[in-house]
């Protein structure tokens, strides 16, 4: 029997969990957080065996959950499909090891002649589209204040999706910032990170003034707020985020890049490129590609 090892899932399983085998990608926790410890729930449910993909890098957990299960007489196997579990839990692992949120540069589309296009491929932000799915998988989306003022905020259109937190970067904004696509009911779904005091409309949007407006400070603040992963959204108004991304490779601040290559040849008034990232060229690792609605989607790690 396959179970999602969460306290509520075990409660729902009831007596069916007894003598079952539980499969988990990450070592069950042994401390109180948002829910009681998963180890206690597994022991109480009388499961026979737990198959663990990887140990937890969190020092509050690391191997302690496995030890508690074994001491309770439960068979535990560790390291099953570990490489896949490391990929599945990459954002959580990164936050535990670095104290920063895992950052992915996204919604960047290039024409066949290398021009940055301010729109994404057909269906990318619709149900089943790559960006709609990304928005569902990530805890937050970093956007510029210019984008927040001018366009609708990015969302996931997947069924039952939990929408990401909007992290709005306000640099040299002045004393007031109006976000037209938020109202007081949805104000809690956004935070503004500013380099000087700013009044935000609608009221209720959280505002933090940073001593240093750089990507490292932003990612540390987000990790402190409990976010593991964020998309850095570069569509429409990339210029508003360039200063944050100036040396992202040299400072190891962005972990992944997602780029669309669109089958069009664009006319451009001048040079158009993504001129940031560091002073030296660097190769991406573990690059994957797939065709989605006549566009080529590339993903790679730094």
C-alpha positions as a Markdown table, in Angstrom:
| # | Residue | x | y | z |
|---|---|---|---|---|
| 1 | Unk | 0.0 | 0.0 | 0.0 |
| 2 | Unk | 1.3 | 3.5 | -1.0 |
| 3 | Unk | 0.6 | 6.3 | 1.5 |
| 4 | Unk | 1.5 | 9.9 | 1.6 |
| 5 | Unk | 3.2 | 10.1 | 4.9 |
| 6 | Unk | 1.4 | 13.1 | 6.4 |
| 7 | Unk | -0.4 | 13.1 | 9.7 |
| 8 | Unk | -3.8 | 13.7 | 8.1 |
| 9 | Unk | -3.3 | 11.1 | 5.4 |
| 10 | Unk | -2.6 | 8.5 | 8.0 |
| 11 | Unk | -5.7 | 9.5 | 9.9 |
| 12 | Unk | -7.7 | 9.1 | 6.8 |
| 13 | Unk | -6.3 | 5.7 | 6.2 |
| 14 | Unk | -7.3 | 4.6 | 9.6 |
| 15 | Unk | -6.9 | 0.8 | 10.2 |
| 16 | Unk | -5.8 | 0.2 | 6.6 |
| 17 | Unk | -2.4 | 1.6 | 7.5 |
| 18 | Unk | -1.7 | -1.2 | 10.0 |
| 19 | Unk | 1.1 | -3.5 | 8.6 |
| 20 | Unk | 1.3 | -1.4 | 5.5 |
| 21 | Unk | 4.5 | -0.2 | 3.8 |
| 22 | Unk | 4.8 | 3.6 | 3.6 |
| 23 | Unk | 6.9 | 5.2 | 0.8 |
| 24 | Unk | 8.3 | 8.7 | 1.4 |
| 25 | Unk | 10.7 | 10.8 | -0.6 |
| 26 | Unk | 12.1 | 12.5 | 2.5 |
| 27 | Unk | 12.8 | 11.2 | 6.0 |
| 28 | Unk | 9.8 | 11.6 | 8.3 |
| 29 | Unk | 10.2 | 14.5 | 10.7 |
| 30 | Unk | 10.6 | 13.9 | 14.5 |
| 31 | Unk | 9.6 | 17.4 | 15.7 |
| 32 | Unk | 6.5 | 19.6 | 16.0 |
| 33 | Unk | 5.9 | 22.1 | 13.3 |
| 34 | Unk | 2.8 | 22.9 | 11.3 |
| 35 | Unk | 1.7 | 19.3 | 12.1 |
| 36 | Unk | 2.7 | 16.8 | 14.8 |
| 37 | Unk | 5.7 | 14.6 | 14.0 |
| 38 | Unk | 5.2 | 12.2 | 11.1 |
| 39 | Unk | 7.2 | 9.6 | 13.1 |
| 40 | Unk | 4.6 | 9.6 | 15.8 |
| 41 | Unk | 1.8 | 9.2 | 13.3 |
| 42 | Unk | 3.6 | 6.3 | 11.6 |
| 43 | Unk | 4.2 | 4.5 | 14.9 |
| 44 | Unk | 0.6 | 5.1 | 16.1 |
| 45 | Unk | -0.7 | 3.8 | 12.7 |
| 46 | Unk | 1.3 | 0.6 | 13.2 |
| 47 | Unk | 2.9 | 0.6 | 9.8 |
| 48 | Unk | 5.2 | -2.4 | 9.2 |
| 49 | Unk | 7.9 | -0.8 | 7.0 |
| 50 | Unk | 8.9 | 2.7 | 5.8 |
| 51 | Unk | 10.9 | 3.2 | 2.6 |
| 52 | Unk | 12.8 | 6.5 | 2.7 |
| 53 | Unk | 14.2 | 8.1 | -0.4 |
| 54 | Unk | 16.7 | 10.4 | 1.4 |
| 55 | Unk | 17.6 | 11.6 | 4.8 |
| 56 | Unk | 16.5 | 15.1 | 5.8 |
| 57 | Unk | 19.3 | 17.8 | 5.7 |
| 58 | Unk | 17.5 | 19.7 | 8.4 |
| 59 | Unk | 19.6 | 19.3 | 11.6 |
| 60 | Unk | 16.4 | 19.1 | 13.6 |
| 61 | Unk | 15.5 | 15.9 | 11.7 |
| 62 | Unk | 18.7 | 14.4 | 10.2 |
| 63 | Unk | 18.5 | 10.6 | 10.9 |
| 64 | Unk | 16.6 | 11.2 | 14.1 |
| 65 | Unk | 13.3 | 10.3 | 12.5 |
| 66 | Unk | 14.8 | 7.1 | 11.1 |
| 67 | Unk | 16.2 | 6.2 | 14.4 |
| 68 | Unk | 12.9 | 6.7 | 16.2 |
| 69 | Unk | 11.1 | 4.5 | 13.7 |
| 70 | Unk | 13.6 | 1.7 | 14.1 |
| 71 | Unk | 13.5 | 2.0 | 17.9 |
| 72 | Unk | 9.7 | 1.5 | 17.6 |
| 73 | Unk | 10.3 | -1.8 | 15.8 |
| 74 | Unk | 9.5 | -0.5 | 12.3 |
| 75 | Unk | 11.7 | -1.7 | 9.4 |
| 76 | Unk | 13.3 | 1.2 | 7.6 |
| 77 | Unk | 15.0 | 1.2 | 4.2 |
| 78 | Unk | 16.9 | 4.4 | 3.2 |
| 79 | Unk | 18.3 | 5.7 | -0.1 |
| 80 | Unk | 15.7 | 4.1 | -2.4 |
| 81 | Unk | 15.7 | 6.2 | -5.7 |
| 82 | Unk | 17.8 | 8.8 | -3.9 |
| 83 | Unk | 18.8 | 10.7 | -7.0 |
| 84 | Unk | 15.2 | 11.3 | -8.0 |
| 85 | Unk | 14.3 | 12.3 | -4.4 |
| 86 | Unk | 17.2 | 14.8 | -4.3 |
| 87 | Unk | 15.7 | 16.4 | -7.5 |
| 88 | Unk | 12.2 | 16.3 | -6.1 |
| 89 | Unk | 13.3 | 18.0 | -2.8 |
| 90 | Unk | 15.9 | 20.3 | -4.4 |
| 91 | Unk | 14.3 | 23.6 | -3.2 |
| 92 | Unk | 13.9 | 22.4 | 0.4 |
| 93 | Unk | 17.5 | 21.0 | 0.5 |
| 94 | Unk | 18.8 | 24.3 | -0.9 |
| 95 | Unk | 17.0 | 26.3 | 1.8 |
| 96 | Unk | 18.3 | 24.0 | 4.6 |
| 97 | Unk | 21.9 | 24.1 | 3.4 |
| 98 | Unk | 22.2 | 27.8 | 2.4 |
| 99 | Unk | 19.5 | 29.7 | 4.3 |
| 100 | Unk | 18.2 | 31.1 | 1.0 |
| 101 | Unk | 15.2 | 30.3 | -1.2 |
| 102 | Unk | 15.9 | 28.3 | -4.4 |
| 103 | Unk | 15.6 | 30.7 | -7.4 |
| 104 | Unk | 14.6 | 29.9 | -10.9 |
| 105 | Unk | 14.8 | 32.5 | -13.7 |
| 106 | Unk | 11.6 | 32.1 | -15.7 |
| 107 | Unk | 9.2 | 33.4 | -18.4 |
| 108 | Unk | 12.0 | 34.4 | -20.7 |
| 109 | Unk | 11.2 | 33.9 | -24.4 |
| 110 | Unk | 13.7 | 34.3 | -27.2 |
| 111 | Unk | 13.1 | 34.6 | -31.0 |
| 112 | Unk | 15.1 | 32.5 | -33.5 |
| 113 | Unk | 17.4 | 35.5 | -34.0 |
| 114 | Unk | 18.0 | 36.0 | -30.3 |
| 115 | Unk | 15.6 | 38.8 | -29.5 |
| 116 | Unk | 13.9 | 38.8 | -26.1 |
| 117 | Unk | 10.1 | 38.6 | -26.6 |
| 118 | Unk | 7.7 | 40.1 | -24.1 |
| 119 | Unk | 5.2 | 37.3 | -24.4 |
| 120 | Unk | 5.3 | 33.6 | -23.7 |
| 121 | Unk | 4.3 | 30.8 | -26.0 |
| 122 | Unk | 0.7 | 29.8 | -26.9 |
| 123 | Unk | -1.0 | 28.1 | -23.9 |
| 124 | Unk | 2.0 | 28.4 | -21.6 |
| 125 | Unk | -0.1 | 30.2 | -18.9 |
| 126 | Unk | -3.2 | 28.1 | -19.5 |
| 127 | Unk | -4.1 | 24.8 | -17.8 |
| 128 | Unk | -1.4 | 22.2 | -18.6 |
| 129 | Unk | 1.0 | 24.9 | -19.9 |
| 130 | Unk | 4.5 | 25.0 | -18.6 |
| 131 | Unk | 4.2 | 28.3 | -16.8 |
| 132 | Unk | 0.9 | 27.5 | -15.2 |
| 133 | Unk | 2.5 | 24.3 | -13.8 |
| 134 | Unk | 5.6 | 26.2 | -12.6 |
| 135 | Unk | 3.5 | 28.7 | -10.8 |
| 136 | Unk | 1.7 | 25.9 | -8.9 |
| 137 | Unk | 5.0 | 24.2 | -7.9 |
| 138 | Unk | 6.8 | 27.3 | -6.6 |
| 139 | Unk | 6.1 | 29.2 | -3.3 |
| 140 | Unk | 6.5 | 32.7 | -4.7 |
| 141 | Unk | 7.1 | 34.8 | -7.8 |
| 142 | Unk | 9.4 | 37.8 | -7.9 |
| 143 | Unk | 8.2 | 40.6 | -10.2 |
| 144 | Unk | 9.1 | 44.3 | -10.6 |
| 145 | Unk | 6.8 | 47.0 | -9.4 |
| 146 | Unk | 6.5 | 48.3 | -12.9 |
| 147 | Unk | 5.1 | 44.9 | -14.0 |
| 148 | Unk | 2.8 | 44.8 | -11.0 |
| 149 | Unk | 1.4 | 48.2 | -11.9 |
| 150 | Unk | 0.9 | 47.5 | -15.6 |
| 151 | Unk | -0.2 | 43.9 | -16.1 |
| 152 | Unk | -2.2 | 41.1 | -14.4 |
| 153 | Unk | -0.2 | 39.1 | -11.9 |
| 154 | Unk | 0.9 | 35.7 | -12.9 |
| 155 | Unk | -1.2 | 32.8 | -11.7 |
| 156 | Unk | -1.5 | 29.0 | -12.0 |
| 157 | Unk | -4.6 | 27.8 | -13.8 |
| 158 | Unk | -4.1 | 24.2 | -12.7 |
| 159 | Unk | -7.1 | 22.7 | -10.9 |
| 160 | Unk | -6.9 | 23.2 | -7.2 |
| 161 | Unk | -3.6 | 25.1 | -7.4 |
| 162 | Unk | -2.3 | 27.0 | -4.5 |
| 163 | Unk | -1.3 | 30.4 | -5.9 |
| 164 | Unk | 2.3 | 31.7 | -5.3 |
| 165 | Unk | 3.1 | 34.6 | -3.1 |
| 166 | Unk | 3.8 | 37.8 | -5.2 |
| 167 | Unk | 7.1 | 39.4 | -4.2 |
| 168 | Unk | 7.1 | 42.8 | -5.7 |
| 169 | Unk | 10.5 | 44.6 | -6.0 |
| 170 | Unk | 10.1 | 48.4 | -5.6 |
| 171 | Unk | 13.3 | 50.3 | -6.3 |
| 172 | Unk | 13.3 | 54.1 | -6.6 |
| 173 | Unk | 9.5 | 53.9 | -6.5 |
| 174 | Unk | 8.7 | 57.1 | -4.6 |
| 175 | Unk | 6.3 | 57.3 | -1.7 |
| 176 | Unk | 3.3 | 55.5 | -3.1 |
| 177 | Unk | 2.7 | 52.3 | -5.0 |
| 178 | Unk | -0.7 | 51.3 | -6.4 |
| 179 | Unk | -1.2 | 47.6 | -7.5 |
| 180 | Unk | -4.3 | 47.7 | -9.6 |
| 181 | Unk | -4.8 | 43.9 | -9.8 |
| 182 | Unk | -5.0 | 43.4 | -6.1 |
| 183 | Unk | -7.8 | 44.3 | -3.7 |
| 184 | Unk | -8.0 | 44.3 | 0.1 |
| 185 | Unk | -9.2 | 40.7 | 0.1 |
| 186 | Unk | -6.2 | 39.5 | -1.9 |
| 187 | Unk | -3.7 | 41.9 | -0.3 |
| 188 | Unk | -2.2 | 39.1 | 1.8 |
| 189 | Unk | -1.1 | 37.3 | -1.3 |
| 190 | Unk | 1.6 | 39.9 | -2.0 |
| 191 | Unk | 4.6 | 41.5 | -0.2 |
| 192 | Unk | 6.5 | 44.6 | -1.3 |
| 193 | Unk | 10.3 | 44.7 | -0.8 |
| 194 | Unk | 11.4 | 48.3 | -1.2 |
| 195 | Unk | 14.6 | 50.3 | -0.9 |
| 196 | Unk | 12.8 | 53.2 | 0.9 |
| 197 | Unk | 9.5 | 53.6 | 2.8 |
| 198 | Unk | 6.5 | 53.3 | 0.5 |
| 199 | Unk | 2.7 | 53.3 | 1.0 |
| 200 | Unk | 1.0 | 50.6 | -0.9 |
| 201 | Unk | -2.5 | 50.4 | -2.2 |
| 202 | Unk | -4.6 | 48.4 | -1.5 |
| 203 | Unk | -3.9 | 48.4 | 2.2 |
| 204 | Unk | -3.0 | 45.2 | 3.8 |
| 205 | Unk | 0.0 | 44.4 | 1.6 |
| 206 | Unk | 3.0 | 43.7 | 3.7 |
| 207 | Unk | 6.0 | 46.0 | 3.1 |
| 208 | Unk | 9.6 | 45.4 | 4.1 |
| 209 | Unk | 12.3 | 48.1 | 3.6 |
| 210 | Unk | 15.6 | 46.4 | 2.9 |
| 211 | Unk | 18.9 | 48.0 | 4.0 |
| 212 | Unk | 20.5 | 46.5 | 0.9 |
| 213 | Unk | 18.4 | 45.8 | -2.2 |
| 214 | Unk | 20.1 | 42.8 | -3.7 |
| 215 | Unk | 19.1 | 39.3 | -4.6 |
| 216 | Unk | 20.9 | 37.7 | -1.7 |
| 217 | Unk | 19.0 | 39.8 | 0.9 |
| 218 | Unk | 15.7 | 39.1 | -0.9 |
| 219 | Unk | 16.3 | 35.3 | -1.0 |
| 220 | Unk | 17.4 | 35.2 | 2.7 |
| 221 | Unk | 14.3 | 37.2 | 3.7 |
| 222 | Unk | 12.0 | 34.9 | 1.8 |
| 223 | Unk | 13.6 | 31.8 | 3.3 |
| 224 | Unk | 13.1 | 33.3 | 6.8 |
| 225 | Unk | 9.5 | 33.7 | 5.9 |
| 226 | Unk | 9.3 | 30.0 | 5.2 |
| 227 | Unk | 9.5 | 30.0 | 1.3 |
| 228 | Unk | 11.7 | 27.3 | -0.2 |
| 229 | Unk | 11.4 | 28.2 | -3.9 |
| 230 | Unk | 10.7 | 31.3 | -6.0 |
| 231 | Unk | 10.4 | 32.1 | -9.7 |
| 232 | Unk | 12.2 | 35.3 | -10.9 |
| 233 | Unk | 9.7 | 36.4 | -13.6 |
| 234 | Unk | 11.4 | 38.3 | -16.4 |
| 235 | Unk | 8.6 | 38.8 | -18.8 |
| 236 | Unk | 7.4 | 42.3 | -19.9 |
| 237 | Unk | 9.7 | 44.4 | -17.6 |
| 238 | Unk | 13.0 | 42.6 | -17.2 |
| 239 | Unk | 14.8 | 46.0 | -16.8 |
| 240 | Unk | 13.2 | 46.4 | -13.4 |
| 241 | Unk | 15.1 | 43.3 | -12.1 |
| 242 | Unk | 18.4 | 43.6 | -13.9 |
| 243 | Unk | 20.2 | 45.2 | -10.9 |
| 244 | Unk | 19.1 | 42.2 | -8.7 |
| 245 | Unk | 20.5 | 39.7 | -11.2 |
| 246 | Unk | 23.7 | 41.4 | -12.1 |
| 247 | Unk | 26.0 | 38.8 | -10.6 |
| 248 | Unk | 23.7 | 35.9 | -9.9 |
| 249 | Unk | 26.0 | 33.3 | -11.2 |
| 250 | Unk | 29.2 | 34.5 | -9.5 |
| 251 | Unk | 27.2 | 34.8 | -6.2 |
| 252 | Unk | 25.4 | 31.4 | -6.7 |
| 253 | Unk | 22.0 | 33.0 | -6.2 |
| 254 | Unk | 20.0 | 31.5 | -9.1 |
| 255 | Unk | 19.9 | 27.8 | -9.3 |
| 256 | Unk | 17.9 | 27.1 | -12.4 |
| 257 | Unk | 16.9 | 28.8 | -15.7 |
| 258 | Unk | 13.9 | 28.1 | -17.9 |
| 259 | Unk | 13.9 | 29.6 | -21.4 |
| 260 | Unk | 11.5 | 29.4 | -24.3 |
| 261 | Unk | 12.7 | 29.5 | -27.9 |
| 262 | Unk | 9.9 | 30.7 | -30.2 |
| 263 | Unk | 9.9 | 29.9 | -33.9 |
| 264 | Unk | 9.7 | 33.5 | -35.0 |
| 265 | Unk | 12.2 | 36.0 | -36.5 |
| 266 | Unk | 11.7 | 39.4 | -34.7 |
| 267 | Unk | 12.5 | 42.9 | -36.0 |
| 268 | Unk | 14.4 | 44.8 | -33.3 |
| 269 | Unk | 15.3 | 48.5 | -33.1 |
| 270 | Unk | 18.7 | 47.5 | -31.5 |
| 271 | Unk | 20.6 | 44.9 | -29.6 |
| 272 | Unk | 18.5 | 42.8 | -27.3 |
| 273 | Unk | 20.0 | 40.3 | -24.9 |
| 274 | Unk | 20.0 | 39.2 | -21.3 |
| 275 | Unk | 23.1 | 41.1 | -20.3 |
| 276 | Unk | 23.5 | 40.1 | -16.7 |
| 277 | Unk | 24.6 | 37.1 | -14.6 |
| 278 | Unk | 28.3 | 37.8 | -14.1 |
| 279 | Unk | 31.5 | 38.8 | -15.8 |
| 280 | Unk | 32.3 | 35.3 | -17.2 |
| 281 | Unk | 30.5 | 32.8 | -19.5 |
| 282 | Unk | 29.5 | 29.6 | -17.8 |
| 283 | Unk | 27.8 | 26.3 | -19.0 |
| 284 | Unk | 24.5 | 25.1 | -17.7 |
| 285 | Unk | 24.2 | 21.6 | -16.3 |
| 286 | Unk | 21.7 | 18.9 | -16.7 |
| 287 | Unk | 20.0 | 20.7 | -19.6 |
| 288 | Unk | 16.7 | 19.2 | -20.7 |
| 289 | Unk | 14.4 | 20.3 | -23.6 |
| 290 | Unk | 11.0 | 19.6 | -24.8 |
| 291 | Unk | 8.6 | 20.9 | -27.4 |
| 292 | Unk | 5.5 | 22.6 | -26.2 |
| 293 | Unk | 2.9 | 24.1 | -28.6 |
| 294 | Unk | 5.5 | 24.8 | -31.3 |
| 295 | Unk | 8.0 | 26.4 | -28.9 |
| 296 | Unk | 11.2 | 24.7 | -27.6 |
| 297 | Unk | 11.4 | 24.8 | -23.8 |
| 298 | Unk | 14.9 | 24.6 | -22.3 |
| 299 | Unk | 15.7 | 24.0 | -18.6 |
| 300 | Unk | 19.2 | 24.0 | -17.1 |
| 301 | Unk | 20.9 | 24.2 | -13.7 |
| 302 | Unk | 23.8 | 26.5 | -12.7 |
